[in-house]
Amino acid sequence: MITKNLRQLPVPARSIPVPSMALPGDYFALMKPRLMSLVIFTALVGMMLARQGQPVLVALCSLLAIAVGAGASGALNMVGDADLDPLMSRTRQRPIPAGRVTRDEALGFAITLATGSVMVLGLVANWLAALLLAFTILFYGVIYTLWLKRSTPQNIVIGGAAGALPPMIGQVAMTGQIDLIGISLFAIIFFWTPPHFWALALIKADDYARAGIPMMPNVAGTRSTHRQILAYTLILVGVSSSPYLLGFGGIAYLAVAGIGGTAMLLCALALRDDVEHRRADRAAGRLFAVSILYLFALFATLLVESTVAGLR
């Protein structure tokens, strides 16, 4: 009787692993390729400007490690933002909120990239560069994503340190020490970050409000944000002259910095007038676009000048 009753009990369903729906492109998207391309470019400039060279293979491996480290921080950022991304039109189609990659899969991918990139950079270049890369990954992927972004309207200002470190990491990978070149390039990107991202925050204020992210326009208001954009732009214009003053930027760089800085200031000033006439999105979009061109022009000019100098 007991045997008969046991036979009649329902057999527990076996746990069948569900295959991942992720494609290689989804994992690549986790790495934030647009952000990664900026990291590669600025790190390359830091390498080219370094006073002491390294063999080409070492430089290429170092640049690859920095790029992978940037991808790791991007993937960690998406893991941390998995609860916020579905709430924003700009991010809801990312791999995790779209359901193409699970949070655990993305976390494992990010940790693998982070560990590998730091170890490779330490082994092929030096451990100071590796330490800076590890700090960048941790700061952006964890501290900024899980704390700063959610707790303070100064999130972009403080978190901007992570985005400003790649050229310094590139310089340190070549020289083994932090010098004025790395510090100067760090300062340019650091003071560029607030005007650039606050311009985006003005355009996407509703998205950030829906997600509960305390971006400056949502907390301090549009006019206060404009004043702070103008203040940081003025500092940026001054700081951008440092490569020339320190001797590693030439006349061409100084001209580009002057023209680009003037364009940035005009856009920041126009933002105030357009806010008063309810054309804030148009003005903010113009500032956002000009800021990208400005940073690219500064670093591209330094890259060209250093390349020409190396051919002499």
C-alpha positions as CSV (number, residue, x, y, z in Angstrom):
1,M,0.0,0.0,0.0
2,I,2.8,2.4,0.9
3,T,4.6,1.6,-2.4
4,K,1.4,2.2,-4.3
5,N,0.8,5.6,-2.7
6,L,4.4,6.6,-3.3
7,R,4.0,5.8,-7.0
8,Q,1.0,8.1,-7.1
9,L,2.9,11.1,-5.7
10,P,3.8,13.7,-8.4
11,V,7.4,13.5,-9.5
12,P,9.2,16.8,-8.9
13,A,10.1,18.5,-12.1
14,R,13.8,18.5,-12.8
15,S,15.6,21.8,-12.9
16,I,16.3,22.4,-16.6
17,P,18.9,25.1,-17.2
18,V,17.5,27.9,-19.4
19,P,19.9,28.8,-22.2
20,S,21.1,32.4,-22.3
21,M,19.4,34.5,-24.9
22,A,22.4,36.9,-25.1
23,L,24.2,37.4,-28.4
24,P,27.8,38.6,-28.7
25,G,26.5,42.0,-29.6
26,D,24.6,42.2,-26.3
27,Y,27.8,41.6,-24.3
28,F,29.5,44.2,-26.4
29,A,26.7,46.7,-25.7
30,L,27.2,46.0,-21.9
31,M,30.7,47.5,-22.3
32,K,29.3,50.9,-23.4
33,P,31.3,51.0,-26.7
34,R,30.8,54.8,-27.2
35,L,32.3,55.5,-23.8
36,M,34.9,52.9,-24.3
37,S,36.0,54.6,-27.6
38,L,36.5,57.9,-25.7
39,V,38.6,56.1,-23.1
40,I,40.8,54.5,-25.8
41,F,41.3,57.8,-27.6
42,T,42.2,59.8,-24.5
43,A,44.4,57.0,-23.1
44,L,46.2,56.9,-26.4
45,V,46.9,60.6,-26.3
46,G,48.3,60.2,-22.8
47,M,50.6,57.4,-24.0
48,M,51.8,59.4,-27.0
49,L,52.6,62.4,-24.9
50,A,54.6,60.4,-22.3
51,R,58.2,61.4,-22.1
52,Q,59.5,57.9,-21.9
53,G,58.5,55.4,-24.6
54,Q,57.8,51.7,-24.3
55,P,58.0,49.0,-27.0
56,V,55.0,49.1,-29.4
57,L,53.7,45.7,-28.2
58,V,53.7,46.8,-24.6
59,A,51.9,50.0,-25.6
60,L,49.3,48.1,-27.6
61,C,48.7,45.5,-24.8
62,S,48.4,48.4,-22.3
63,L,45.9,50.2,-24.5
64,L,43.8,47.0,-24.9
65,A,43.8,46.4,-21.2
66,I,42.6,50.0,-20.5
67,A,39.9,49.5,-23.1
68,V,38.7,46.3,-21.5
69,G,38.8,47.9,-18.1
70,A,36.6,50.7,-19.4
71,G,34.2,48.0,-20.7
72,A,34.2,46.3,-17.3
73,S,33.2,49.6,-15.6
74,G,30.5,50.1,-18.2
75,A,29.1,46.6,-17.6
76,L,29.2,47.1,-13.8
77,N,27.3,50.3,-14.3
78,M,24.6,48.5,-16.2
79,V,24.4,45.9,-13.5
80,G,24.0,48.5,-10.8
81,D,21.5,50.5,-12.9
82,A,19.3,47.5,-13.8
83,D,16.5,48.8,-11.6
84,L,16.7,52.4,-13.0
85,D,17.2,51.7,-16.7
86,P,13.7,50.4,-17.4
87,L,12.3,53.7,-16.2
88,M,14.2,55.9,-18.7
89,S,13.5,56.1,-22.4
90,R,17.3,56.6,-23.1
91,T,18.2,53.3,-21.4
92,R,15.3,50.9,-21.4
93,Q,16.6,49.0,-24.5
94,R,19.9,48.1,-22.9
95,P,20.6,44.4,-22.7
96,I,19.6,43.9,-19.1
97,P,16.3,45.8,-18.9
98,A,15.4,44.4,-22.4
99,G,15.8,40.9,-21.0
100,R,18.6,39.8,-23.4
101,V,21.2,39.4,-20.6
102,T,20.5,38.5,-17.0
103,R,22.0,40.6,-14.2
104,D,24.1,37.6,-13.0
105,E,25.4,37.0,-16.4
106,A,26.4,40.7,-16.8
107,L,28.0,40.7,-13.3
108,G,30.1,37.7,-14.1
109,F,31.1,39.2,-17.4
110,A,32.1,42.5,-15.7
111,I,34.2,40.8,-13.0
112,T,36.0,38.7,-15.5
113,L,36.9,41.8,-17.7
114,A,37.9,43.8,-14.7
115,T,40.2,41.1,-13.2
116,G,41.8,40.3,-16.5
117,S,42.4,43.9,-17.6
118,V,44.0,44.9,-14.3
119,M,46.2,41.9,-14.2
120,V,47.3,42.3,-17.8
121,L,48.1,46.0,-17.4
122,G,50.1,45.3,-14.2
123,L,52.1,42.5,-15.9
124,V,52.9,44.2,-19.2
125,A,53.3,47.8,-18.0
126,N,53.4,48.5,-14.3
127,W,51.4,48.1,-11.2
128,L,50.8,51.8,-10.6
129,A,48.9,52.0,-13.9
130,A,47.0,48.8,-12.9
131,L,46.1,50.3,-9.6
132,L,44.7,53.4,-11.2
133,L,42.7,51.2,-13.6
134,A,41.3,49.2,-10.8
135,F,40.4,52.4,-8.9
136,T,38.6,53.7,-12.1
137,I,36.6,50.5,-12.5
138,L,35.6,50.4,-8.8
139,F,34.8,54.1,-8.6
140,Y,32.6,54.3,-11.7
141,G,31.1,50.8,-11.6
142,V,30.3,50.7,-7.9
143,I,30.8,54.0,-6.0
144,Y,29.4,56.3,-8.6
145,T,26.7,53.9,-9.8
146,L,25.3,52.7,-6.5
147,W,25.9,55.7,-4.3
148,L,26.8,59.0,-5.9
149,K,24.4,58.8,-8.8
150,R,21.5,58.1,-6.4
151,S,22.3,60.4,-3.5
152,T,23.7,63.8,-4.6
153,P,23.2,66.3,-7.5
154,Q,27.0,66.6,-7.5
155,N,27.2,63.0,-8.8
156,I,28.6,64.1,-12.2
157,V,31.2,66.4,-10.6
158,I,32.6,63.8,-8.2
159,G,32.0,60.9,-10.6
160,G,33.8,62.7,-13.3
161,A,37.1,61.7,-11.8
162,A,36.6,58.2,-13.2
163,G,36.2,59.5,-16.8
164,A,39.1,61.8,-16.4
165,L,41.7,59.1,-15.4
166,P,42.2,57.2,-18.7
167,P,44.8,59.6,-20.2
168,M,46.7,59.6,-16.9
169,I,46.6,55.8,-16.9
170,G,48.0,55.8,-20.4
171,Q,50.8,58.1,-19.4
172,V,51.6,56.1,-16.3
173,A,51.6,52.9,-18.3
174,M,54.4,54.4,-20.4
175,T,56.4,56.1,-17.6
176,G,55.7,54.3,-14.4
177,Q,54.9,57.6,-12.6
178,I,52.3,60.4,-12.5
179,D,53.6,63.6,-14.0
180,L,52.2,67.0,-15.1
181,I,51.1,65.7,-18.5
182,G,48.7,63.2,-16.9
183,I,47.5,65.7,-14.3
184,S,46.8,68.3,-17.0
185,L,44.8,65.9,-19.2
186,F,42.9,64.7,-16.1
187,A,42.0,68.3,-15.2
188,I,40.7,69.1,-18.7
189,I,38.3,66.1,-18.8
190,F,37.3,66.6,-15.1
191,F,36.2,70.2,-15.7
192,W,34.7,69.3,-19.1
193,T,32.4,66.7,-17.6
194,P,29.9,68.9,-15.7
195,P,29.0,71.2,-18.6
196,H,28.8,68.2,-21.0
197,F,26.5,66.0,-18.8
198,W,24.4,68.8,-17.3
199,A,23.5,69.8,-20.8
200,L,22.3,66.3,-21.4
201,A,20.5,66.4,-18.0
202,L,18.6,69.5,-19.1
203,I,17.3,67.6,-22.1
204,K,16.5,64.4,-20.2
205,A,15.2,66.0,-17.0
206,D,11.9,64.2,-17.2
207,D,13.7,60.8,-17.6
208,Y,15.9,61.5,-14.6
209,A,12.9,62.6,-12.5
210,R,11.0,59.5,-13.4
211,A,13.9,57.3,-12.3
212,G,14.4,59.4,-9.1
213,I,18.0,60.3,-10.0
214,P,18.9,63.7,-8.3
215,M,20.5,65.4,-11.3
216,M,21.3,69.1,-11.0
217,P,18.4,70.4,-13.1
218,N,15.8,68.4,-11.1
219,V,17.2,69.4,-7.7
220,A,18.5,72.9,-8.1
221,G,16.5,74.1,-11.1
222,T,17.3,75.1,-14.6
223,R,18.7,78.6,-13.8
224,S,21.0,77.3,-11.1
225,T,22.2,74.6,-13.5
226,H,23.0,77.2,-16.1
227,R,25.1,79.3,-13.7
228,Q,27.1,76.2,-12.7
229,I,27.6,75.2,-16.3
230,L,28.9,78.7,-17.0
231,A,31.2,78.5,-14.0
232,Y,32.7,75.2,-14.9
233,T,33.0,76.2,-18.6
234,L,35.1,79.3,-17.5
235,I,37.4,77.0,-15.4
236,L,37.6,74.6,-18.3
237,V,38.7,77.3,-20.7
238,G,41.5,78.3,-18.4
239,V,42.6,74.7,-17.6
240,S,42.6,73.8,-21.3
241,S,45.6,76.2,-21.9
242,S,47.8,74.1,-19.5
243,P,49.3,71.8,-22.1
244,Y,50.6,74.9,-23.9
245,L,51.9,76.5,-20.8
246,L,53.5,73.2,-19.7
247,G,55.3,72.9,-23.0
248,F,53.7,69.7,-24.4
249,G,51.0,71.5,-26.5
250,G,52.1,73.7,-29.4
251,I,50.7,76.8,-31.2
252,A,48.2,74.7,-33.1
253,Y,46.9,73.4,-29.8
254,L,46.6,76.8,-28.3
255,A,44.6,78.1,-31.3
256,V,42.2,75.1,-31.2
257,A,41.8,75.6,-27.4
258,G,41.1,79.3,-27.9
259,I,38.5,78.8,-30.7
260,G,36.9,75.8,-29.0
261,G,36.8,77.5,-25.6
262,T,35.1,80.6,-27.1
263,A,32.5,78.3,-28.7
264,M,31.9,76.6,-25.4
265,L,31.5,79.9,-23.6
266,L,29.1,81.3,-26.3
267,C,26.9,78.2,-26.0
268,A,26.9,78.4,-22.2
269,L,25.9,82.1,-22.4
270,A,23.3,81.4,-25.0
271,L,21.8,78.7,-22.7
272,R,20.7,81.5,-20.3
273,D,18.9,83.4,-23.0
274,D,17.2,80.4,-24.4
275,V,16.1,79.2,-21.0
276,E,14.4,82.6,-20.5
277,H,12.6,82.2,-23.9
278,R,11.7,78.5,-23.2
279,R,14.1,77.1,-25.8
280,A,16.2,75.3,-23.3
281,D,16.3,71.9,-25.1
282,R,17.7,73.4,-28.3
283,A,20.4,75.4,-26.4
284,A,21.3,72.4,-24.2
285,G,21.5,70.2,-27.3
286,R,23.8,72.7,-29.0
287,L,26.1,72.9,-25.9
288,F,26.2,69.1,-25.6
289,A,27.2,68.7,-29.3
290,V,29.8,71.4,-29.1
291,S,31.3,70.0,-25.9
292,I,32.0,66.7,-27.7
293,L,33.6,68.4,-30.7
294,Y,35.7,70.6,-28.3
295,L,37.1,67.7,-26.3
296,F,37.8,65.7,-29.4
297,A,39.6,68.7,-31.1
298,L,41.8,69.3,-28.0
299,F,43.0,65.7,-27.8
300,A,43.2,65.2,-31.6
301,T,45.5,68.2,-31.9
302,L,47.7,67.0,-29.1
303,L,47.9,63.6,-30.8
304,V,48.8,65.1,-34.2
305,E,51.4,67.4,-32.6
306,S,53.0,64.6,-30.7
307,T,53.0,62.4,-33.8
308,V,54.6,65.0,-35.9
309,A,57.2,65.7,-33.2
310,G,58.0,62.0,-33.1
311,L,58.7,61.9,-36.8
312,R,61.3,64.7,-36.7
